[in-house]
Amino acid sequence: MDLAKSVNCLACHQVRGRRVGPPFVAVAQRFAGQPGAADYLAQSIRNGGRGRWGAVPMPAQPQVSAQQAHELAVWILSLAKQPEAR
């Protein structure tokens, strides 16, 4: 969570509630158990994406290092068993 705060992920995401982007728990649940999920999420963090979570695209975050992106992805995936906010 500290890394997510320090690289400003929480400006658009929350752990459970929806902000601009999807909650981290929802991302974790969508990708839980999928081979290569951490690598895919890390790449999405650094390169951005669009169309998977609605109309607002995820902007690229090139200031986040590859190592940081991987650490964030692993942390996000660890949230898969937490309940989503309603």
N, C-alpha and C positions, 0 to 999 in steps of 0.2 A: 504494500500500500504506500509506503514511503516513496518508492521509486515512481509510482503512478502520480503521486502528488508533485514530485520534483520535476518531472518532465511534462507537467500540465495536462495529463490525461483527464483529470477531474473537471476540467473546464467544460468538457462535452459529455463525459460519462460519469455514472455513479455505480456503486457496486450492485445495488438492487433496483433503484428507481430509474425511470427513463428521463433523460435530459435531452440534449440534442442528439446524441448517439445512443445506441442500445445499452442496457445495463450489462455490466461485466458478467453477471450470473447468467443472463440469457445467452451471451456469446459462449460462455463455458458449456452450457447445456447443449447448445447446437453442435459444438465440435467435440464433445466428450467421447472418448474412445476411438476417435478417428485417427488412423495412422497419419503421421506428418502434420497433425493439427498445430503443434507448437511452431513448427517452421512456417506454416501457412499464415498463422496469426502474426508472427514476427515480421514476415514480409509485408503483410497488410498494414501493420503499424508504420513501417518505414516508407512504404510506397503509396499508401492510401488505397481507396477502393470506392466503388459505387454500386448501388442497386441491390445489395444484399439485405439492407435494413431500412429501406424506404428511400425517399427522394433526396435526402441530404447526404452528399458524398463524404467519405472519410478523407480529410486532407492528408497528404504525405507528411511524415514527420522525420525529415532527414537529419534533424539535430539529435535524434535518438540513435545511439550507436546500435550496431547489430547485436552486441552482447546485451545491452539494455532491453532491446526489443524482445529478445529470446527470454530474458528473465521476466518481463512483463507477461509474455504469452504463457509461460509456465504458471505464473501466479494466477492469471485469469482462468486457466483451465482447472486450477485447484479449487475453484469456486463452484464447480458443476453440481455439487450436492446441496448447495445452499438454496433455500426457497427464494423465489422472486417476490418482490413487493407487489401488492395489488393496487 
